[in-house]
């Protein structure tokens, strides 16, 4: 929720620097992160962020683009594909967040959201129930109306699930995650479901980083 441009400066590989010679690289402070501010409402969710991202690209008159996301950037990227598939050439997902089997890590994301929300609450006039509704829109199960009853379903990427990933024709490059926020099972699930995936297992350590990033650059160039 705190995704700001400055975060890339702390990464072992910064696309703002490494790709600047070959691409027009655009980064943004997500709403209420970095220098960006926006109102908050109980109806906010993944669609809100996708609309922001597309609005920026429209403002810059960018039609076709690659998208690269770290952490929460995984679902952000998939949200862009969902909203504007014909505009996305390819997507690179660095250690995407995801919901583990049995929702074992949902409380981790709820706690992360609550910590972020606590910083905003003094300036936002929302009730606790409205904050909780926003949090559920991001990280909670989805309600599905079936006849006269409601059921719930969990999407493993929070904003999209198995069916969308299985039918996603956009080429994906997935760099594996390995912790409670970025479960390895999430990366593997994308790899197993998506029709066109380049999968990179080792990329963080010094022995593998250079080749892994070269592989990312070859993937982008290929599309």
C-alpha positions as CSV (number, residue, x, y, z in Angstrom):
1,X,0.0,0.0,0.0
2,X,3.0,2.3,0.4
3,X,4.3,1.7,-3.2
4,X,6.4,4.7,-4.1
5,X,8.9,5.4,-6.9
6,X,11.7,5.7,-4.4
7,X,11.3,2.0,-3.4
8,X,13.0,1.0,-6.7
9,X,16.2,2.7,-5.5
10,X,16.5,0.1,-2.7
11,X,16.2,-2.9,-5.0
12,X,19.2,-4.9,-6.2
13,X,18.1,-4.2,-9.8
14,X,16.4,-0.8,-10.5
15,X,14.6,-0.7,-13.9
16,X,14.6,3.1,-13.8
17,X,18.3,2.9,-14.2
18,X,18.9,-0.4,-15.9
19,X,16.3,0.0,-18.7
20,X,16.6,3.7,-19.3
21,X,18.9,3.2,-22.3
22,X,16.5,1.0,-24.2
23,X,13.0,2.1,-23.0
24,X,11.0,5.0,-21.9
25,X,10.6,4.0,-18.3
26,X,7.6,5.4,-16.4
27,X,7.1,4.9,-12.6
28,X,4.5,6.3,-10.3
29,X,3.7,6.9,-6.6
30,X,0.5,4.9,-6.1
31,X,-2.3,6.9,-4.5
32,X,-1.5,7.9,-0.9
33,X,2.1,6.8,-1.3
34,X,5.2,9.0,-1.8
35,X,4.1,12.4,-3.1
36,X,0.6,11.1,-4.3
37,X,-2.6,11.8,-2.4
38,X,-6.2,11.0,-3.0
39,X,-9.4,10.5,-1.1
40,X,-10.2,7.1,0.4
41,X,-13.6,5.4,0.3
42,X,-15.2,2.1,1.3
43,X,-15.6,1.2,-2.4
44,X,-11.9,1.5,-3.3
45,X,-10.1,-1.6,-4.4
46,X,-7.8,-3.0,-7.1
47,X,-9.9,-1.4,-9.8
48,X,-9.2,2.0,-8.3
49,X,-5.4,1.5,-8.7
50,X,-5.8,0.2,-12.2
51,X,-7.8,3.2,-13.2
52,X,-5.0,5.5,-11.7
53,X,-2.3,3.7,-13.6
54,X,-4.2,3.8,-16.9
55,X,-5.1,7.5,-16.4
56,X,-1.4,8.3,-16.0
57,X,-0.6,6.4,-19.2
58,X,-3.4,8.1,-21.1
59,X,-2.2,11.5,-19.8
60,X,1.3,10.7,-21.2
61,X,-0.3,9.5,-24.4
62,X,1.1,6.0,-24.1
63,X,-0.9,3.4,-25.9
64,X,1.1,0.1,-25.9
65,X,3.5,-0.7,-23.0
66,X,5.2,-3.4,-21.0
67,X,4.4,-3.5,-17.3
68,X,6.8,-4.5,-14.5
69,X,5.8,-4.9,-10.9
70,X,7.5,-5.9,-7.7
71,X,5.5,-7.4,-4.7
72,X,2.0,-5.8,-4.9
73,X,3.0,-4.9,-8.5
74,X,2.2,-8.5,-9.4
75,X,-1.6,-8.0,-9.0
76,X,-1.3,-4.4,-10.2
77,X,0.2,-5.8,-13.5
78,X,-2.5,-8.4,-13.8
79,X,-5.1,-5.8,-13.1
80,X,-3.8,-3.7,-16.0
81,X,-4.0,-6.8,-18.3
82,X,-7.5,-7.4,-17.1
83,X,-8.5,-3.8,-17.8
84,X,-6.6,-3.2,-21.0
85,X,-5.2,-6.4,-22.4
86,X,-4.7,-5.1,-25.9
87,X,-2.4,-2.4,-24.6
88,X,0.0,-4.6,-22.6
89,X,2.8,-6.1,-24.6
90,X,4.1,-8.2,-21.7
91,X,4.4,-8.2,-17.9
92,X,7.3,-8.9,-15.6
93,X,6.3,-10.0,-12.1
94,X,9.0,-9.9,-9.4
95,X,8.0,-12.0,-6.4
96,X,4.3,-11.3,-6.6
97,X,2.2,-11.2,-3.5
98,X,-0.4,-13.9,-3.3
99,X,-2.8,-15.7,-1.0
100,X,-1.5,-19.0,0.2
101,X,-3.5,-22.2,0.2
102,X,-6.1,-22.1,2.9
103,X,-5.6,-18.3,3.2
104,X,-2.9,-19.0,5.7
105,X,-1.3,-15.6,5.2
106,X,-4.4,-13.4,4.9
107,X,-3.9,-11.9,8.3
108,X,-0.4,-10.8,7.3
109,X,-2.0,-8.6,4.5
110,X,-4.7,-7.4,6.8
111,X,-2.1,-6.3,9.3
112,X,-0.1,-4.6,6.6
113,X,-3.2,-2.7,5.4
114,X,-4.1,-1.7,9.0
115,X,-0.6,-0.3,9.6
116,X,-0.9,1.8,6.4
117,X,-4.4,2.9,7.2
118,X,-3.4,4.0,10.7
119,X,-1.1,6.6,9.2
120,X,-3.9,8.0,7.1
121,X,-6.7,7.9,9.5
122,X,-6.0,11.4,11.1
123,X,-6.6,13.0,7.7
124,X,-9.3,10.8,6.3
125,X,-12.9,11.0,7.7
126,X,-13.9,7.3,7.4
127,X,-15.4,5.0,10.0
128,X,-13.8,1.8,11.0
129,X,-16.3,-0.2,9.0
130,X,-15.5,1.8,5.9
131,X,-11.8,1.2,6.4
132,X,-12.5,-2.5,6.8
133,X,-14.6,-2.6,3.7
134,X,-11.7,-1.1,1.7
135,X,-9.3,-3.7,3.3
136,X,-11.7,-6.5,2.3
137,X,-11.9,-5.2,-1.2
138,X,-8.1,-5.5,-1.4
139,X,-7.4,-8.7,0.5
140,X,-10.7,-10.4,1.5
141,X,-12.7,-13.1,-0.1
142,X,-15.1,-12.2,-2.9
143,X,-18.8,-12.7,-2.5
144,X,-20.5,-14.4,-5.4
145,X,-24.3,-14.4,-5.7
146,X,-25.7,-17.8,-6.6
147,X,-29.4,-18.0,-6.8
148,X,-30.9,-16.9,-3.5
149,X,-27.6,-17.3,-1.5
150,X,-24.2,-15.8,-1.5
151,X,-20.9,-17.8,-1.5
152,X,-17.3,-16.6,-1.2
153,X,-14.3,-17.3,-3.3
154,X,-10.6,-16.5,-2.9
155,X,-8.5,-15.2,-5.8
156,X,-4.9,-16.3,-5.3
157,X,-3.6,-12.9,-6.7
158,X,-6.4,-11.1,-4.8
159,X,-7.7,-9.3,-7.8
160,X,-7.6,-12.2,-10.3
161,X,-7.7,-15.9,-9.8
162,X,-7.1,-19.2,-11.6
163,X,-9.6,-18.7,-14.5
164,X,-8.2,-15.3,-15.5
165,X,-4.5,-16.4,-15.3
166,X,-5.3,-19.6,-17.3
167,X,-6.8,-17.6,-20.1
168,X,-4.2,-14.7,-20.0
169,X,-2.6,-14.5,-23.5
170,X,-0.2,-11.7,-22.4
171,X,3.4,-13.1,-22.2
172,X,4.5,-13.2,-18.5
173,X,8.0,-13.3,-17.0
174,X,7.7,-14.5,-13.4
175,X,10.6,-14.2,-10.9
176,X,10.1,-16.5,-7.9
177,X,9.1,-15.3,-4.5
178,X,10.0,-17.1,-1.3
179,X,8.4,-15.7,1.8
180,X,5.0,-15.2,3.5
181,X,4.2,-12.0,1.6
182,X,5.5,-13.4,-1.7
183,X,4.8,-17.2,-1.5
184,X,6.7,-19.5,-3.8
185,X,3.4,-21.3,-4.4
186,X,2.0,-18.1,-5.9
187,X,4.9,-17.8,-8.4
188,X,4.6,-21.5,-9.3
189,X,0.8,-21.3,-9.7
190,X,1.2,-18.5,-12.2
191,X,3.8,-20.6,-14.0
192,X,1.5,-23.6,-14.1
193,X,-1.6,-21.8,-15.2
194,X,-0.6,-19.1,-17.7
195,X,-0.2,-20.1,-21.3
196,X,3.1,-18.2,-22.0
197,X,5.5,-17.8,-19.1
198,X,9.3,-17.4,-18.7
199,X,10.1,-18.5,-15.2
200,X,13.2,-17.4,-13.3
201,X,13.8,-19.2,-10.0
202,X,17.1,-17.8,-8.8
203,X,17.6,-14.0,-9.2
204,X,18.3,-12.3,-5.9
205,X,21.7,-13.6,-5.0
206,X,24.9,-12.2,-6.6
207,X,25.7,-15.4,-8.4
208,X,22.5,-15.4,-10.4
209,X,21.4,-11.7,-10.6
210,X,23.2,-10.6,-13.7
211,X,22.0,-13.6,-15.8
212,X,18.5,-13.3,-14.4
213,X,18.2,-9.6,-15.3
214,X,19.7,-10.3,-18.7
215,X,16.9,-12.9,-19.2
216,X,14.3,-10.2,-18.2
217,X,15.8,-7.8,-20.8
218,X,15.7,-10.6,-23.5
219,X,12.1,-11.3,-22.6
220,X,11.1,-7.6,-23.0
221,X,13.0,-7.3,-26.2
222,X,11.3,-10.4,-27.6
223,X,7.9,-8.7,-27.2
